[in-house]
Amino acid sequence: MRIVISTDAWMPQINGVVRTLTNLITALRNSGHEVHVIEPQQFNTVPMPGYSEIRLAVLPDLKVRRLLWETDPDAIHIVTEGPIGAATRCYCKMRRLHFTTSFHTRFPEYIKARVPVLPLWPGYAMMNFFHGAAERTMVSTPQLREELSMRGMRNLVIWPRGVDTEMFQPMGKDFLEDGRPIFMYVGRVSVEKNVEDFLLSRLPGTKYVVGDGPARTDLERKYPDVRFVGTQVGEDLVRYISAADCLVFPSRTDSLGLVVMEALACGVPVAAYPVLGPSSILRNGVSGYLDEDLSRAALKAVELDPQVCRQAAMQFSLQNSAEIFLEHLVPTRHKINISILDELMETKRG
């Protein structure tokens, strides 16, 4: 198949959506599919307000139309609701092309985390409008499908995510020499990720924050005893995660939490709130602990068996994820089955 993936989230951004896409595209290409990505680096961009590391395409419509026309894809998948995703959606509607979308980010909750007085319903009304034009909208878990369905979204199908268990694997604890146990947060350092709940938690040993974002400077100043090491990628990221005794995932807004899978693959148990994202991945008391008291969850999690955590991650197959993604794609144009048409003509003549 010739597949176009249209996304406002792409390298050099470092987040779960980008890692999900790069893993998916690698698996699709290894299976012989031709994948074209429409992404921000192909356009003039401006920094996203509050997230300077995220670049948004400026007036991408004409170039998006040209790229889609030249590619003439068999299937079109829209990942994000930003300018590129909106331009792709507009082109498909104009040309009456069928397409799929996927739901990755709970933007209404993200906005409410920054402006608490705002209600959620306008954000979800926009989400329903955007995704409502798709033949199918892919979501990561049955729990998320149920929640979005209750908010009015339709044509929802499950696309389970996968983790690269060859890259993310245990690499030993001696990489970090601070006082044990080591509790670690990995991800964007921003208000909607609720990082400060982790920093306020009553825990022994040492706390690490791996990642960057708009809240880092303020939090680094408020919590001088915490080790802030910035963004890590590739083998360095695997070394940091593997060296932790527990990954603490304080977010209440993530639709999944790919880093939870990555930590399990490194043999590291996870502590989190009992909310949608982590609760769909973790087996409470086996691969992690879910508790409204984050400190209690973390203290229990460090006692779990790293080998059991690693085994839990092995169920999240990248190949299986890619195959299900392919099953959910729809052809841009529904073609008439010629053999069926011939049979109908013969019946008519008879």
N, C-alpha and C positions, 0 to 999 in steps of 0.2 A: 504493500500500500504506500501511496504518497500522502503523508500526514503533515498538516500544518498545526503547530502549537503556538498559540498567540498569548503572550504574557508580558505584564508590566514588571514582574519580579524575575530578575535574571542576574547573572554574574556582572560585576563583582560583589553584588549583595550576598550576604552570608546569613541565611535563615533556612527554616525547615522547608518552605515552599521551593526554594531554589535547589536544595539538596534532593527533594523529592523528584523534581523535574529532571535534573541531570542523571539521577539513577534510572529514571524511566526511559529517557532518551537513549542512554547507553544500552539498556536491555532491548529496546525496540530495534535499534540499528544492528545489534548483534544477531537479531532474528531476521535480518534482511530487509527491514522496512526503511523507506526513505523519509527522513524526518527533517522538516524545515521549521526553524524557530523565528518568529517575529518578536523582537525584544528591544528594549530601550536604546541599546548602543547603535541601532540602525537609524536613530532620529536625533534631532536637536532636543536637548533635555534641560530641565530646571530641577533644582533640589526640592524634594517634598517638604513642606513646612513642618518643622519639628523633627524631621528625619533627613538630615542633609546627605546621608549615605545612600538614600533612595532617590533615584533620578526618574522624573516623569517626562514622557514624550510630549513635545509641544506640537499641537495641530498635526497629528499623525495620519489623518484620514486619507489624503491623496496617496501617500506612499504605501499605506496598508493596502489600499485598493490595488495598486500596481503590483505589489508583491504577491497578493492572492491571485490576481489575474495571470501573472507570469508562471506561478507555480501550478495552478490548476489542480488543486489537491483532490484526492479521493475522500478525505475526511478532514474536518476542521474542528479543533478543540480549543476553547477559550478558557484560560486559567484564572484570570484576574478581572476585576471590575473597573480597572483604571482606564486611562486614555486609549491605550492600544487595544485592550479588550473591548471597549465601547466602539472603537472604530471598526474592529473586525465584526462585531455583532451587527453594526449598521450596514456594512457591506453585504453580509449574509442575508439580512432582511430585504435589502434592496434587490439582490439577485435571486431571491427565493431559494437560497441554499440552506440545507439542513446542517446543524452543528450541535456539538455538545459543550457543556461547561463543567467546571468543578468548583466546589465550595471549600476554601482553605482557611479563610480568616474571618473571624467574627467582628467585622468592622463596627457594627452598632455598639458592641460592648467596649471596643477600644475607644470609640469616641466618648462614650459615657464615662469611662475611666478618667478621661481628661476634663470633661465638662459634666459633672454629676447631675446637674439639673435637667439635662436633655433626656427625654424619654427614648426608649428603644424602638418604638414602632415606626418612626419615619425612616430609620436606617433599614429596617427589615422590609418596609414597603418598597424602598429602592432595590433591595436585593431580590425581592419577588418579581419586580418589573424586569430587572436585568436577566435573571435566570429563567424567567417564565417563557422566553422565546426559544429556549433550547429544547431539542428533542429529549435530552436526558441531562440531568445534573448529577455529577458523581460526588458522593460524600464518603468519608473515611470509615464510618462505623454505623451499625444499626441504631445506636443511641442518638447519634447526630441526625440521622434520617428522621427519627421519630420527633425530635425537637423541632427541626425545620418544617416538617409536615404540619405540626401544630401551629406554626407561624405562617402557614399558608403556601409554602413552596410545594411544587408538584413535580412529577416525573423524576423522582429521586431514586438513584441506584447506588449500590455499595461498591466502592473501589478501595479495597484494603491497601494500605501503604506497606512498603517493604523497607528493610534496612540492609546495608552492605555488611554482612557478617564476616566477609574476608578482610575488609578494611578495619571495621570496628571489632576488635578482639582484645582479650586481656594482654597487657604489656607490662605488668608488674607494678608494685607500689613504690619502688625505690626512687622513682623520678622526682618525688617530692619528699623533703626531709623535715617538714614541720611537725609540730606536735599532733599526735593522733588522738581521736579519729579526725579525718579530714572530710568536711562536709562541703559540697561544691554546687554552685549554680552555674549553668551553662546556657547562654542565650543572649538575646537583646536586653540591654540594661535600660529599661523604659518603664513608665508608670503603669502601663497596662499589663506588664509582666509580673507586677506585684513583688519585685525583688526585695523590697524593704521588709516584707514579712519574714523572709529568710534571714536577713541581717539582724532583725530584732529577736529572733528565736534564741532560746536559752539552751546553748549547746556547749559541750566541752571541746577541747582540741582546737582546730583551726578551720576558718571559713575561707573559701576561695570563690571569686567571681570571675568566670571566663566569658568574655564578651565585651561589647562596647555599645554605646547608645547615648541618647540625650540626657539620661539621668545619672550617668557615671560620675561626672565631676562632683555633683552635689553629694552623692552617696559616698564617694571616696573620702570627701572631707568630713562627713558625719561619722564614718566608721573607720578610723585609722588602723584598727587592728585586723581588718579584713584584707586579704591579699587580692588585689585587683590586677589581673594579668593581661587584660585586653583580649582582642579577638585572636583565636588560634584556629588553624586549618590543617587538614591533612593528618600526617602522622603526629604532629605536635598536639593536635586536638585529642587524638586517641590516647596519647601518653598522659595528658592531663586527666581525662576522664578515668582512665584505668587506674591512676594513682589515688583516686578518691575512695573513701570508704562508703560514701553515700552521696547520691545525687539528690539534691533537694529541688523540687519543681513547684514553686509557689504560685504559678499562674492559675487564675480562675476563669480565664477567657479563651484559652487555646482550644481549637476544635479537635486537636489530637495531641501533639507534642512529640515530634520525631526524635528529639534528643532523649526522651525516655526509652525508646527502643534502642538507641545507640548506646546508652549507658548499660542497659541489660546485656547487649552484645559484648560489652567490655567486662562483664561479670560484676557490675556495680548495682546494688539494690537502690531503689528509688523511694523517696518520701514525698507525698503530695497531699493536697486536699482531695476529698471525695467528690470530685467534680467530673464533668463530661470527658475531657481529654484523657487524663491519666487513668481514670477508672475503666476505660475501654481497653487499656493495654495491660494493666497490672493485675495480678492475682494477689489480693490482700493477704498479707502474712506469708506469702510464698516468694514473690519477686519484688515486693515492696510493701509499704504500708500507706494506707489512706486514712487520714484523721483530720478533724477540724482543728486539732492541736498539732501544729506542724512540728514543734519541738518533740512531742511524744512520738509522732510518726518517724522522725529521723532517728531518734534513739533506739526505736525498735528495729528499724530497717538495717542498721549496721550489724545486727546479729544474724542476718539472713545469709544463706549459703551462696557464695558467688557462682558456683558451678550451676546451681539451679537457675540463677538469673540468666546465665549464658544460654542454657537450654531453652528457657522461655523465649529468648530472642530468635531462636532458630525457626520458629513457626512463621516469622514475618519474612517470607521469601520475596526477593526482588523479581524473580522470574514469574511467580504466581501473580504478583501485583501487575506486571506488564501485560500478562495474558488476559487478565480480567479487564484492564483498561481497553485493550483491543476489542474485546467482546462488546463493550459498551459504546464504542464509536458507531456513528451512523454515516452512510454515504451522503455526500453533499447533494446528490440528486438521486432520487429513487428511480432506478432503471426498470423498464418493463422487461419481464422475463419473456424472451422471444419464443421459447418452446411452448410456453403456456398460451401465448398469443396465437401461435400456429394451430394449437389444438382447438382454441375457440373458433378460429376461422373455418377449420374443417367441420366442426359441429354445425356451424351456421350453414355451410354449403350442403351438408347432409340433410 
